[in-house]
Amino acid sequence: MSEITEKQYRHLKQEVETTKTAAERAKGALDATINTLKSEYGVDNLKAAKKQLATLQKDAEAIEAEFVEAFEAYETKWKGQEE
């Protein structure tokens, strides 16, 4: 069995503490993100958020196409009638 020195032990202990802190920070960020998803978008997990995002993107594309069509109709109707 391999023994470690006190210096190695302290180093490993510090690495463990650093890793624990990073994990806690990441969990806190994840919790905050989930809370934001819940409060702003009414979803409580990543799968539901992705589904809602896809729906919103489709809606945005449809609205954009509608706008372009209306703008082109406007230009056709009023072209050459500028003051």
HTML snippet that shows the backbone in 3Dmol.js (N, CA, C, O; Angstrom):
<script src="https://3Dmol.org/build/3Dmol-min.js"></script>
<div id="view" style="width:600px;height:400px;position:relative"></div>
<script>
const pdb = `
ATOM      1  N   MET A   1       0.849  -1.171   0.000  1.00  0.00           N
ATOM      2  CA  MET A   1       0.000   0.000   0.000  1.00  0.00           C
ATOM      3  C   MET A   1       0.894   1.233   0.000  1.00  0.00           C
ATOM      4  O   MET A   1       1.899   1.286   0.709  1.00  0.00           O
ATOM      5  N   SER A   2       0.526   2.194  -0.781  1.00  0.00           N
ATOM      6  CA  SER A   2       1.307   3.416  -0.904  1.00  0.00           C
ATOM      7  C   SER A   2       0.868   4.425   0.148  1.00  0.00           C
ATOM      8  O   SER A   2      -0.324   4.662   0.343  1.00  0.00           O
ATOM      9  N   GLU A   3       1.839   5.006   0.815  1.00  0.00           N
ATOM     10  CA  GLU A   3       1.551   6.030   1.814  1.00  0.00           C
ATOM     11  C   GLU A   3       1.819   7.395   1.202  1.00  0.00           C
ATOM     12  O   GLU A   3       2.680   7.549   0.336  1.00  0.00           O
ATOM     13  N   ILE A   4       1.058   8.392   1.676  1.00  0.00           N
ATOM     14  CA  ILE A   4       1.289   9.745   1.174  1.00  0.00           C
ATOM     15  C   ILE A   4       1.879  10.596   2.291  1.00  0.00           C
ATOM     16  O   ILE A   4       1.674  10.331   3.476  1.00  0.00           O
ATOM     17  N   THR A   5       2.601  11.603   1.889  1.00  0.00           N
ATOM     18  CA  THR A   5       3.209  12.494   2.874  1.00  0.00           C
ATOM     19  C   THR A   5       2.163  13.490   3.358  1.00  0.00           C
ATOM     20  O   THR A   5       1.085  13.621   2.778  1.00  0.00           O
ATOM     21  N   GLU A   6       2.505  14.175   4.416  1.00  0.00           N
ATOM     22  CA  GLU A   6       1.594  15.191   4.957  1.00  0.00           C
ATOM     23  C   GLU A   6       1.379  16.298   3.930  1.00  0.00           C
ATOM     24  O   GLU A   6       0.273  16.826   3.810  1.00  0.00           O
ATOM     25  N   LYS A   7       2.414  16.648   3.199  1.00  0.00           N
ATOM     26  CA  LYS A   7       2.315  17.689   2.171  1.00  0.00           C
ATOM     27  C   LYS A   7       1.336  17.251   1.072  1.00  0.00           C
ATOM     28  O   LYS A   7       0.509  18.043   0.619  1.00  0.00           O
ATOM     29  N   GLN A   8       1.436  15.990   0.651  1.00  0.00           N
ATOM     30  CA  GLN A   8       0.525  15.473  -0.371  1.00  0.00           C
ATOM     31  C   GLN A   8      -0.913  15.450   0.146  1.00  0.00           C
ATOM     32  O   GLN A   8      -1.860  15.769  -0.574  1.00  0.00           O
ATOM     33  N   TYR A   9      -1.045  15.061   1.417  1.00  0.00           N
ATOM     34  CA  TYR A   9      -2.361  15.022   2.038  1.00  0.00           C
ATOM     35  C   TYR A   9      -2.994  16.416   2.053  1.00  0.00           C
ATOM     36  O   TYR A   9      -4.156  16.583   1.683  1.00  0.00           O
ATOM     37  N   ARG A  10      -2.218  17.411   2.483  1.00  0.00           N
ATOM     38  CA  ARG A  10      -2.738  18.784   2.539  1.00  0.00           C
ATOM     39  C   ARG A  10      -3.112  19.281   1.141  1.00  0.00           C
ATOM     40  O   ARG A  10      -4.117  19.967   0.959  1.00  0.00           O
ATOM     41  N   HIS A  11      -2.299  18.927   0.176  1.00  0.00           N
ATOM     42  CA  HIS A  11      -2.581  19.333  -1.199  1.00  0.00           C
ATOM     43  C   HIS A  11      -3.884  18.693  -1.691  1.00  0.00           C
ATOM     44  O   HIS A  11      -4.730  19.364  -2.282  1.00  0.00           O
ATOM     45  N   LEU A  12      -4.034  17.395  -1.441  1.00  0.00           N
ATOM     46  CA  LEU A  12      -5.257  16.701  -1.837  1.00  0.00           C
ATOM     47  C   LEU A  12      -6.484  17.264  -1.116  1.00  0.00           C
ATOM     48  O   LEU A  12      -7.551  17.426  -1.707  1.00  0.00           O
ATOM     49  N   LYS A  13      -6.307  17.554   0.160  1.00  0.00           N
ATOM     50  CA  LYS A  13      -7.401  18.110   0.949  1.00  0.00           C
ATOM     51  C   LYS A  13      -7.828  19.458   0.372  1.00  0.00           C
ATOM     52  O   LYS A  13      -9.021  19.745   0.271  1.00  0.00           O
ATOM     53  N   GLN A  14      -6.859  20.276  -0.004  1.00  0.00           N
ATOM     54  CA  GLN A  14      -7.164  21.582  -0.603  1.00  0.00           C
ATOM     55  C   GLN A  14      -7.885  21.408  -1.940  1.00  0.00           C
ATOM     56  O   GLN A  14      -8.827  22.142  -2.236  1.00  0.00           O
ATOM     57  N   GLU A  15      -7.453  20.452  -2.735  1.00  0.00           N
ATOM     58  CA  GLU A  15      -8.113  20.185  -4.017  1.00  0.00           C
ATOM     59  C   GLU A  15      -9.561  19.748  -3.804  1.00  0.00           C
ATOM     60  O   GLU A  15     -10.455  20.167  -4.540  1.00  0.00           O
ATOM     61  N   VAL A  16      -9.787  18.912  -2.803  1.00  0.00           N
ATOM     62  CA  VAL A  16     -11.143  18.461  -2.493  1.00  0.00           C
ATOM     63  C   VAL A  16     -12.004  19.646  -2.082  1.00  0.00           C
ATOM     64  O   VAL A  16     -13.141  19.767  -2.537  1.00  0.00           O
ATOM     65  N   GLU A  17     -11.487  20.514  -1.239  1.00  0.00           N
ATOM     66  CA  GLU A  17     -12.240  21.686  -0.782  1.00  0.00           C
ATOM     67  C   GLU A  17     -12.549  22.620  -1.956  1.00  0.00           C
ATOM     68  O   GLU A  17     -13.656  23.146  -2.064  1.00  0.00           O
ATOM     69  N   THR A  18     -11.572  22.816  -2.822  1.00  0.00           N
ATOM     70  CA  THR A  18     -11.775  23.669  -3.994  1.00  0.00           C
ATOM     71  C   THR A  18     -12.848  23.078  -4.897  1.00  0.00           C
ATOM     72  O   THR A  18     -13.699  23.800  -5.416  1.00  0.00           O
ATOM     73  N   THR A  19     -12.804  21.769  -5.080  1.00  0.00           N
ATOM     74  CA  THR A  19     -13.788  21.090  -5.921  1.00  0.00           C
ATOM     75  C   THR A  19     -15.178  21.165  -5.305  1.00  0.00           C
ATOM     76  O   THR A  19     -16.159  21.383  -6.016  1.00  0.00           O
ATOM     77  N   LYS A  20     -15.271  20.987  -3.988  1.00  0.00           N
ATOM     78  CA  LYS A  20     -16.558  21.105  -3.303  1.00  0.00           C
ATOM     79  C   LYS A  20     -17.139  22.499  -3.488  1.00  0.00           C
ATOM     80  O   LYS A  20     -18.329  22.648  -3.765  1.00  0.00           O
ATOM     81  N   THR A  21     -16.306  23.512  -3.336  1.00  0.00           N
ATOM     82  CA  THR A  21     -16.756  24.897  -3.489  1.00  0.00           C
ATOM     83  C   THR A  21     -17.254  25.145  -4.915  1.00  0.00           C
ATOM     84  O   THR A  21     -18.296  25.772  -5.112  1.00  0.00           O
ATOM     85  N   ALA A  22     -16.515  24.658  -5.897  1.00  0.00           N
ATOM     86  CA  ALA A  22     -16.925  24.827  -7.294  1.00  0.00           C
ATOM     87  C   ALA A  22     -18.250  24.112  -7.561  1.00  0.00           C
ATOM     88  O   ALA A  22     -19.110  24.637  -8.268  1.00  0.00           O
ATOM     89  N   ALA A  23     -18.410  22.928  -7.000  1.00  0.00           N
ATOM     90  CA  ALA A  23     -19.646  22.170  -7.179  1.00  0.00           C
ATOM     91  C   ALA A  23     -20.824  22.900  -6.546  1.00  0.00           C
ATOM     92  O   ALA A  23     -21.906  22.953  -7.132  1.00  0.00           O
ATOM     93  N   GLU A  24     -20.628  23.458  -5.363  1.00  0.00           N
ATOM     94  CA  GLU A  24     -21.689  24.212  -4.691  1.00  0.00           C
ATOM     95  C   GLU A  24     -22.057  25.453  -5.492  1.00  0.00           C
ATOM     96  O   GLU A  24     -23.233  25.795  -5.610  1.00  0.00           O
ATOM     97  N   ARG A  25     -21.051  26.126  -6.041  1.00  0.00           N
ATOM     98  CA  ARG A  25     -21.278  27.312  -6.861  1.00  0.00           C
ATOM     99  C   ARG A  25     -22.070  26.927  -8.121  1.00  0.00           C
ATOM    100  O   ARG A  25     -23.002  27.631  -8.509  1.00  0.00           O
ATOM    101  N   ALA A  26     -21.701  25.828  -8.743  1.00  0.00           N
ATOM    102  CA  ALA A  26     -22.400  25.366  -9.949  1.00  0.00           C
ATOM    103  C   ALA A  26     -23.844  24.990  -9.628  1.00  0.00           C
ATOM    104  O   ALA A  26     -24.752  25.294 -10.402  1.00  0.00           O
ATOM    105  N   LYS A  27     -24.057  24.336  -8.499  1.00  0.00           N
ATOM    106  CA  LYS A  27     -25.415  23.974  -8.095  1.00  0.00           C
ATOM    107  C   LYS A  27     -26.245  25.220  -7.847  1.00  0.00           C
ATOM    108  O   LYS A  27     -27.415  25.278  -8.226  1.00  0.00           O
ATOM    109  N   GLY A  28     -25.645  26.214  -7.213  1.00  0.00           N
ATOM    110  CA  GLY A  28     -26.354  27.472  -6.979  1.00  0.00           C
ATOM    111  C   GLY A  28     -26.734  28.160  -8.287  1.00  0.00           C
ATOM    112  O   GLY A  28     -27.837  28.692  -8.417  1.00  0.00           O
ATOM    113  N   ALA A  29     -25.815  28.148  -9.255  1.00  0.00           N
ATOM    114  CA  ALA A  29     -26.102  28.747 -10.560  1.00  0.00           C
ATOM    115  C   ALA A  29     -27.217  27.984 -11.266  1.00  0.00           C
ATOM    116  O   ALA A  29     -28.097  28.587 -11.880  1.00  0.00           O
ATOM    117  N   LEU A  30     -27.178  26.669 -11.179  1.00  0.00           N
ATOM    118  CA  LEU A  30     -28.227  25.845 -11.793  1.00  0.00           C
ATOM    119  C   LEU A  30     -29.575  26.126 -11.138  1.00  0.00           C
ATOM    120  O   LEU A  30     -30.581  26.292 -11.827  1.00  0.00           O
ATOM    121  N   ASP A  31     -29.595  26.177  -9.817  1.00  0.00           N
ATOM    122  CA  ASP A  31     -30.843  26.476  -9.103  1.00  0.00           C
ATOM    123  C   ASP A  31     -31.386  27.842  -9.507  1.00  0.00           C
ATOM    124  O   ASP A  31     -32.590  28.000  -9.707  1.00  0.00           O
ATOM    125  N   ALA A  32     -30.498  28.831  -9.627  1.00  0.00           N
ATOM    126  CA  ALA A  32     -30.925  30.174 -10.030  1.00  0.00           C
ATOM    127  C   ALA A  32     -31.489  30.160 -11.447  1.00  0.00           C
ATOM    128  O   ALA A  32     -32.481  30.830 -11.733  1.00  0.00           O
ATOM    129  N   THR A  33     -30.861  29.404 -12.321  1.00  0.00           N
ATOM    130  CA  THR A  33     -31.341  29.311 -13.702  1.00  0.00           C
ATOM    131  C   THR A  33     -32.707  28.644 -13.753  1.00  0.00           C
ATOM    132  O   THR A  33     -33.594  29.100 -14.474  1.00  0.00           O
ATOM    133  N   ILE A  34     -32.881  27.582 -13.003  1.00  0.00           N
ATOM    134  CA  ILE A  34     -34.178  26.897 -12.962  1.00  0.00           C
ATOM    135  C   ILE A  34     -35.252  27.813 -12.393  1.00  0.00           C
ATOM    136  O   ILE A  34     -36.377  27.832 -12.893  1.00  0.00           O
ATOM    137  N   ASN A  35     -34.920  28.570 -11.359  1.00  0.00           N
ATOM    138  CA  ASN A  35     -35.883  29.514 -10.786  1.00  0.00           C
ATOM    139  C   ASN A  35     -36.274  30.583 -11.803  1.00  0.00           C
ATOM    140  O   ASN A  35     -37.437  30.982 -11.873  1.00  0.00           O
ATOM    141  N   THR A  36     -35.303  31.045 -12.590  1.00  0.00           N
ATOM    142  CA  THR A  36     -35.593  32.028 -13.627  1.00  0.00           C
ATOM    143  C   THR A  36     -36.502  31.426 -14.685  1.00  0.00           C
ATOM    144  O   THR A  36     -37.460  32.063 -15.123  1.00  0.00           O
ATOM    145  N   LEU A  37     -36.204  30.202 -15.096  1.00  0.00           N
ATOM    146  CA  LEU A  37     -37.061  29.525 -16.075  1.00  0.00           C
ATOM    147  C   LEU A  37     -38.498  29.399 -15.555  1.00  0.00           C
ATOM    148  O   LEU A  37     -39.457  29.598 -16.300  1.00  0.00           O
ATOM    149  N   LYS A  38     -38.628  29.068 -14.272  1.00  0.00           N
ATOM    150  CA  LYS A  38     -39.952  28.922 -13.678  1.00  0.00           C
ATOM    151  C   LYS A  38     -40.687  30.249 -13.644  1.00  0.00           C
ATOM    152  O   LYS A  38     -41.842  30.338 -14.062  1.00  0.00           O
ATOM    153  N   SER A  39     -40.015  31.288 -13.143  1.00  0.00           N
ATOM    154  CA  SER A  39     -40.700  32.560 -12.943  1.00  0.00           C
ATOM    155  C   SER A  39     -40.961  33.306 -14.249  1.00  0.00           C
ATOM    156  O   SER A  39     -42.009  33.936 -14.392  1.00  0.00           O
ATOM    157  N   GLU A  40     -40.043  33.249 -15.194  1.00  0.00           N
ATOM    158  CA  GLU A  40     -40.201  34.032 -16.413  1.00  0.00           C
ATOM    159  C   GLU A  40     -40.894  33.276 -17.546  1.00  0.00           C
ATOM    160  O   GLU A  40     -41.561  33.883 -18.383  1.00  0.00           O
ATOM    161  N   TYR A  41     -40.736  31.963 -17.571  1.00  0.00           N
ATOM    162  CA  TYR A  41     -41.255  31.202 -18.705  1.00  0.00           C
ATOM    163  C   TYR A  41     -42.203  30.071 -18.316  1.00  0.00           C
ATOM    164  O   TYR A  41     -42.766  29.414 -19.191  1.00  0.00           O
ATOM    165  N   GLY A  42     -42.383  29.839 -17.045  1.00  0.00           N
ATOM    166  CA  GLY A  42     -43.320  28.818 -16.602  1.00  0.00           C
ATOM    167  C   GLY A  42     -42.869  27.389 -16.861  1.00  0.00           C
ATOM    168  O   GLY A  42     -43.701  26.484 -16.937  1.00  0.00           O
ATOM    169  N   VAL A  43     -41.579  27.175 -16.996  1.00  0.00           N
ATOM    170  CA  VAL A  43     -41.063  25.816 -17.191  1.00  0.00           C
ATOM    171  C   VAL A  43     -40.138  25.468 -16.029  1.00  0.00           C
ATOM    172  O   VAL A  43     -39.544  26.351 -15.409  1.00  0.00           O
ATOM    173  N   ASP A  44     -40.023  24.178 -15.742  1.00  0.00           N
ATOM    174  CA  ASP A  44     -39.225  23.803 -14.580  1.00  0.00           C
ATOM    175  C   ASP A  44     -38.089  22.841 -14.877  1.00  0.00           C
ATOM    176  O   ASP A  44     -37.480  22.287 -13.962  1.00  0.00           O
ATOM    177  N   ASN A  45     -37.801  22.641 -16.180  1.00  0.00           N
ATOM    178  CA  ASN A  45     -36.653  21.811 -16.515  1.00  0.00           C
ATOM    179  C   ASN A  45     -36.152  22.172 -17.910  1.00  0.00           C
ATOM    180  O   ASN A  45     -36.816  22.891 -18.657  1.00  0.00           O
ATOM    181  N   LEU A  46     -34.998  21.675 -18.239  1.00  0.00           N
ATOM    182  CA  LEU A  46     -34.358  22.027 -19.500  1.00  0.00           C
ATOM    183  C   LEU A  46     -35.148  21.508 -20.705  1.00  0.00           C
ATOM    184  O   LEU A  46     -35.237  22.188 -21.727  1.00  0.00           O
ATOM    185  N   LYS A  47     -35.711  20.330 -20.590  1.00  0.00           N
ATOM    186  CA  LYS A  47     -36.482  19.759 -21.703  1.00  0.00           C
ATOM    187  C   LYS A  47     -37.674  20.649 -22.043  1.00  0.00           C
ATOM    188  O   LYS A  47     -37.925  20.937 -23.214  1.00  0.00           O
ATOM    189  N   ALA A  48     -38.397  21.080 -21.032  1.00  0.00           N
ATOM    190  CA  ALA A  48     -39.552  21.950 -21.259  1.00  0.00           C
ATOM    191  C   ALA A  48     -39.106  23.303 -21.805  1.00  0.00           C
ATOM    192  O   ALA A  48     -39.789  23.891 -22.644  1.00  0.00           O
ATOM    193  N   ALA A  49     -37.964  23.798 -21.334  1.00  0.00           N
ATOM    194  CA  ALA A  49     -37.450  25.078 -21.818  1.00  0.00           C
ATOM    195  C   ALA A  49     -37.081  24.987 -23.296  1.00  0.00           C
ATOM    196  O   ALA A  49     -37.369  25.903 -24.066  1.00  0.00           O
ATOM    197  N   LYS A  50     -36.445  23.886 -23.694  1.00  0.00           N
ATOM    198  CA  LYS A  50     -36.088  23.706 -25.104  1.00  0.00           C
ATOM    199  C   LYS A  50     -37.339  23.631 -25.971  1.00  0.00           C
ATOM    200  O   LYS A  50     -37.375  24.194 -27.065  1.00  0.00           O
ATOM    201  N   LYS A  51     -38.355  22.942 -25.487  1.00  0.00           N
ATOM    202  CA  LYS A  51     -39.603  22.823 -26.242  1.00  0.00           C
ATOM    203  C   LYS A  51     -40.248  24.199 -26.410  1.00  0.00           C
ATOM    204  O   LYS A  51     -40.708  24.546 -27.498  1.00  0.00           O
ATOM    205  N   GLN A  52     -40.279  24.972 -25.337  1.00  0.00           N
ATOM    206  CA  GLN A  52     -40.872  26.303 -25.411  1.00  0.00           C
ATOM    207  C   GLN A  52     -40.038  27.220 -26.313  1.00  0.00           C
ATOM    208  O   GLN A  52     -40.591  28.032 -27.055  1.00  0.00           O
ATOM    209  N   LEU A  53     -38.721  27.090 -26.249  1.00  0.00           N
ATOM    210  CA  LEU A  53     -37.855  27.885 -27.116  1.00  0.00           C
ATOM    211  C   LEU A  53     -38.147  27.591 -28.578  1.00  0.00           C
ATOM    212  O   LEU A  53     -38.232  28.514 -29.388  1.00  0.00           O
ATOM    213  N   ALA A  54     -38.299  26.332 -28.924  1.00  0.00           N
ATOM    214  CA  ALA A  54     -38.606  25.956 -30.307  1.00  0.00           C
ATOM    215  C   ALA A  54     -39.931  26.580 -30.749  1.00  0.00           C
ATOM    216  O   ALA A  54     -40.045  27.082 -31.867  1.00  0.00           O
ATOM    217  N   THR A  55     -40.919  26.545 -29.875  1.00  0.00           N
ATOM    218  CA  THR A  55     -42.216  27.149 -30.183  1.00  0.00           C
ATOM    219  C   THR A  55     -42.075  28.652 -30.389  1.00  0.00           C
ATOM    220  O   THR A  55     -42.624  29.208 -31.340  1.00  0.00           O
ATOM    221  N   LEU A  56     -41.339  29.304 -29.496  1.00  0.00           N
ATOM    222  CA  LEU A  56     -41.146  30.752 -29.617  1.00  0.00           C
ATOM    223  C   LEU A  56     -40.389  31.113 -30.890  1.00  0.00           C
ATOM    224  O   LEU A  56     -40.692  32.121 -31.526  1.00  0.00           O
ATOM    225  N   GLN A  57     -39.410  30.300 -31.264  1.00  0.00           N
ATOM    226  CA  GLN A  57     -38.664  30.561 -32.493  1.00  0.00           C
ATOM    227  C   GLN A  57     -39.567  30.427 -33.709  1.00  0.00           C
ATOM    228  O   GLN A  57     -39.482  31.240 -34.630  1.00  0.00           O
ATOM    229  N   LYS A  58     -40.435  29.412 -33.731  1.00  0.00           N
ATOM    230  CA  LYS A  58     -41.380  29.243 -34.841  1.00  0.00           C
ATOM    231  C   LYS A  58     -42.325  30.433 -34.909  1.00  0.00           C
ATOM    232  O   LYS A  58     -42.612  30.945 -35.992  1.00  0.00           O
ATOM    233  N   ASP A  59     -42.809  30.874 -33.752  1.00  0.00           N
ATOM    234  CA  ASP A  59     -43.698  32.042 -33.712  1.00  0.00           C
ATOM    235  C   ASP A  59     -42.989  33.281 -34.250  1.00  0.00           C
ATOM    236  O   ASP A  59     -43.565  34.043 -35.027  1.00  0.00           O
ATOM    237  N   ALA A  60     -41.749  33.479 -33.841  1.00  0.00           N
ATOM    238  CA  ALA A  60     -40.979  34.638 -34.296  1.00  0.00           C
ATOM    239  C   ALA A  60     -40.752  34.595 -35.804  1.00  0.00           C
ATOM    240  O   ALA A  60     -40.841  35.622 -36.476  1.00  0.00           O
ATOM    241  N   GLU A  61     -40.464  33.422 -36.329  1.00  0.00           N
ATOM    242  CA  GLU A  61     -40.268  33.276 -37.775  1.00  0.00           C
ATOM    243  C   GLU A  61     -41.559  33.588 -38.525  1.00  0.00           C
ATOM    244  O   GLU A  61     -41.527  34.249 -39.563  1.00  0.00           O
ATOM    245  N   ALA A  62     -42.683  33.125 -38.015  1.00  0.00           N
ATOM    246  CA  ALA A  62     -43.971  33.382 -38.665  1.00  0.00           C
ATOM    247  C   ALA A  62     -44.290  34.878 -38.639  1.00  0.00           C
ATOM    248  O   ALA A  62     -44.762  35.430 -39.633  1.00  0.00           O
ATOM    249  N   ILE A  63     -44.034  35.527 -37.511  1.00  0.00           N
ATOM    250  CA  ILE A  63     -44.288  36.960 -37.394  1.00  0.00           C
ATOM    251  C   ILE A  63     -43.373  37.743 -38.336  1.00  0.00           C
ATOM    252  O   ILE A  63     -43.805  38.707 -38.969  1.00  0.00           O
ATOM    253  N   GLU A  64     -42.116  37.329 -38.426  1.00  0.00           N
ATOM    254  CA  GLU A  64     -41.180  37.992 -39.325  1.00  0.00           C
ATOM    255  C   GLU A  64     -41.640  37.850 -40.781  1.00  0.00           C
ATOM    256  O   GLU A  64     -41.605  38.821 -41.537  1.00  0.00           O
ATOM    257  N   ALA A  65     -42.065  36.658 -41.171  1.00  0.00           N
ATOM    258  CA  ALA A  65     -42.540  36.438 -42.541  1.00  0.00           C
ATOM    259  C   ALA A  65     -43.774  37.291 -42.823  1.00  0.00           C
ATOM    260  O   ALA A  65     -43.915  37.849 -43.911  1.00  0.00           O
ATOM    261  N   GLU A  66     -44.654  37.385 -41.852  1.00  0.00           N
ATOM    262  CA  GLU A  66     -45.859  38.200 -41.983  1.00  0.00           C
ATOM    263  C   GLU A  66     -45.486  39.675 -42.163  1.00  0.00           C
ATOM    264  O   GLU A  66     -46.073  40.377 -42.986  1.00  0.00           O
ATOM    265  N   PHE A  67     -44.510  40.131 -41.389  1.00  0.00           N
ATOM    266  CA  PHE A  67     -44.055  41.519 -41.487  1.00  0.00           C
ATOM    267  C   PHE A  67     -43.459  41.796 -42.863  1.00  0.00           C
ATOM    268  O   PHE A  67     -43.778  42.806 -43.492  1.00  0.00           O
ATOM    269  N   VAL A  68     -42.595  40.898 -43.328  1.00  0.00           N
ATOM    270  CA  VAL A  68     -41.957  41.078 -44.638  1.00  0.00           C
ATOM    271  C   VAL A  68     -43.023  41.146 -45.727  1.00  0.00           C
ATOM    272  O   VAL A  68     -42.946  41.982 -46.627  1.00  0.00           O
ATOM    273  N   GLU A  69     -44.002  40.276 -45.641  1.00  0.00           N
ATOM    274  CA  GLU A  69     -45.083  40.271 -46.633  1.00  0.00           C
ATOM    275  C   GLU A  69     -45.858  41.587 -46.598  1.00  0.00           C
ATOM    276  O   GLU A  69     -46.157  42.164 -47.644  1.00  0.00           O
ATOM    277  N   ALA A  70     -46.178  42.051 -45.410  1.00  0.00           N
ATOM    278  CA  ALA A  70     -46.919  43.310 -45.279  1.00  0.00           C
ATOM    279  C   ALA A  70     -46.080  44.490 -45.768  1.00  0.00           C
ATOM    280  O   ALA A  70     -46.603  45.398 -46.414  1.00  0.00           O
ATOM    281  N   PHE A  71     -44.812  44.479 -45.469  1.00  0.00           N
ATOM    282  CA  PHE A  71     -43.934  45.566 -45.908  1.00  0.00           C
ATOM    283  C   PHE A  71     -43.814  45.584 -47.425  1.00  0.00           C
ATOM    284  O   PHE A  71     -43.839  46.651 -48.038  1.00  0.00           O
ATOM    285  N   GLU A  72     -43.683  44.412 -48.035  1.00  0.00           N
ATOM    286  CA  GLU A  72     -43.592  44.337 -49.489  1.00  0.00           C
ATOM    287  C   GLU A  72     -44.892  44.816 -50.135  1.00  0.00           C
ATOM    288  O   GLU A  72     -44.861  45.488 -51.166  1.00  0.00           O
ATOM    289  N   ALA A  73     -46.029  44.476 -49.537  1.00  0.00           N
ATOM    290  CA  ALA A  73     -47.320  44.943 -50.056  1.00  0.00           C
ATOM    291  C   ALA A  73     -47.409  46.464 -49.944  1.00  0.00           C
ATOM    292  O   ALA A  73     -47.904  47.133 -50.852  1.00  0.00           O
ATOM    293  N   TYR A  74     -46.935  46.996 -48.842  1.00  0.00           N
ATOM    294  CA  TYR A  74     -46.921  48.450 -48.645  1.00  0.00           C
ATOM    295  C   TYR A  74     -46.051  49.120 -49.705  1.00  0.00           C
ATOM    296  O   TYR A  74     -46.465  50.101 -50.323  1.00  0.00           O
ATOM    297  N   GLU A  75     -44.838  48.588 -49.914  1.00  0.00           N
ATOM    298  CA  GLU A  75     -43.933  49.175 -50.903  1.00  0.00           C
ATOM    299  C   GLU A  75     -44.542  49.124 -52.305  1.00  0.00           C
ATOM    300  O   GLU A  75     -44.437  50.082 -53.071  1.00  0.00           O
ATOM    301  N   THR A  76     -45.179  47.998 -52.632  1.00  0.00           N
ATOM    302  CA  THR A  76     -45.796  47.858 -53.947  1.00  0.00           C
ATOM    303  C   THR A  76     -46.916  48.889 -54.124  1.00  0.00           C
ATOM    304  O   THR A  76     -47.028  49.516 -55.178  1.00  0.00           O
ATOM    305  N   LYS A  77     -47.715  49.054 -53.120  1.00  0.00           N
ATOM    306  CA  LYS A  77     -48.858  49.966 -53.195  1.00  0.00           C
ATOM    307  C   LYS A  77     -48.423  51.424 -53.258  1.00  0.00           C
ATOM    308  O   LYS A  77     -49.001  52.209 -54.011  1.00  0.00           O
ATOM    309  N   TRP A  78     -47.421  51.793 -52.486  1.00  0.00           N
ATOM    310  CA  TRP A  78     -47.064  53.199 -52.344  1.00  0.00           C
ATOM    311  C   TRP A  78     -45.803  53.603 -53.106  1.00  0.00           C
ATOM    312  O   TRP A  78     -45.395  54.763 -53.051  1.00  0.00           O
ATOM    313  N   LYS A  79     -45.195  52.678 -53.801  1.00  0.00           N
ATOM    314  CA  LYS A  79     -43.959  52.984 -54.534  1.00  0.00           C
ATOM    315  C   LYS A  79     -44.235  54.048 -55.594  1.00  0.00           C
ATOM    316  O   LYS A  79     -45.207  53.951 -56.343  1.00  0.00           O
ATOM    317  N   GLY A  80     -43.375  55.061 -55.648  1.00  0.00           N
ATOM    318  CA  GLY A  80     -43.518  56.132 -56.629  1.00  0.00           C
ATOM    319  C   GLY A  80     -44.459  57.228 -56.189  1.00  0.00           C
ATOM    320  O   GLY A  80     -44.617  58.216 -56.906  1.00  0.00           O
ATOM    321  N   GLN A  81     -45.085  57.094 -55.046  1.00  0.00           N
ATOM    322  CA  GLN A  81     -46.010  58.118 -54.558  1.00  0.00           C
ATOM    323  C   GLN A  81     -45.407  58.925 -53.428  1.00  0.00           C
ATOM    324  O   GLN A  81     -46.124  59.578 -52.670  1.00  0.00           O
ATOM    325  N   GLU A  82     -44.073  58.882 -53.313  1.00  0.00           N
ATOM    326  CA  GLU A  82     -43.438  59.666 -52.253  1.00  0.00           C
ATOM    327  C   GLU A  82     -43.499  61.132 -52.634  1.00  0.00           C
ATOM    328  O   GLU A  82     -43.532  61.483 -53.814  1.00  0.00           O
ATOM    329  N   GLU A  83     -43.513  61.958 -51.647  1.00  0.00           N
ATOM    330  CA  GLU A  83     -43.562  63.397 -51.892  1.00  0.00           C
ATOM    331  C   GLU A  83     -42.202  63.906 -52.259  1.00  0.00           C
ATOM    332  O   GLU A  83     -42.036  65.101 -52.504  1.00  0.00           O
TER     333      GLU A  83
END
`;
const viewer = $3Dmol.createViewer("view");
viewer.addModel(pdb, "pdb");
viewer.setStyle({}, {cartoon: {color: "spectrum"}});
viewer.zoomTo();
viewer.render();
</script>
